[in-house]
Amino acid sequence: MSVLPVSEQGLGERTAQQRRYLMCRPEYFAVTYAINPWMDPAAGADAGKAVAQWEELRATYLTLGHEVSLIDPVEGLPDMVFAANGALTVGGRAYGARFTYPERQAEGPTYTEWLRRNGYAEVLDAEHTNEGEGDFLALDNMILAGTGFRTEIAAHQEAQEFLGRPVVTLRLVDPRFYHLDTALCTLDGENVAYYPAAFSPGSRAVLAQLFPNAILAAERDAAVLGLNAVCDGRNVIVNAEASDLISAFQHHGYNPVPVDLSELRKAGGGPKCCTLELR
């Protein structure tokens, strides 16, 4: 699949927008505990392979013309590679994460300290449990917010008050899709792709009303975390195994860029999990 820099795109219907991302190299990646259905400590994980796959993801962003900043990994925090969970940034403000499980709780302050040192003057240390862009996905005029497994509804209200952007609550019901970003990805700021069965009936109705032109994923693609994707408005960085979803992106005028993050998927992560957008 060809990858063109942002400066060489824009001739087609879809236009890529240059983005700023924060990532964390998985130097200490391991699966030593189980806090989601994807994790099996007995199966183990290859940290070297995880690093190589992560480096390819980072190189893909750079080739596309995006800016990538790095936060230093911390020994003893094997899931810190999943930078998306560290915060939500909107309009120059950063809403900090407050993790559910003790194994990850030290990540929250580490990410908010980085944001304060790197240009975010308004950073809120959350009072309510939330896992950043794992459960908050920003579009142009709203924020979609997941609940049911990791993020409290009270955090949705806290984020809305701090960020000044409408927050729409969506309830997740399938433990495999424990974060919103495992079941839904934003596309061009106004549209999304999602797996309907991951959501409660009421939330499915809300999504159908808000996004009548959404791309709907089948279970086989959702089950390889195909929706844990990153889109810049044109290019969709997506797990290579999600073949039908890749075809759907192409059909709708997007340029899929398949990547292999199979090792990181052993901890329940994909391209989006590794990527915190800096707005």
Helices and strands as residue ranges (DSSP letters): G 6-8, E 20-23, H 47-63, E 67-70, G 83-86, E 87-90, E 93-96, G 102-104, H 107-117, E 122-124, G 132-134, E 136-138, E 143-147, H 153-163, E 167-171, G 180-182, E 184-186, E 192-194, G 196-198, H 201-210, E 215-216, H 219-222, E 230-231, E 235-239, H 243-251, E 255-259, G 264-267, E 276-277
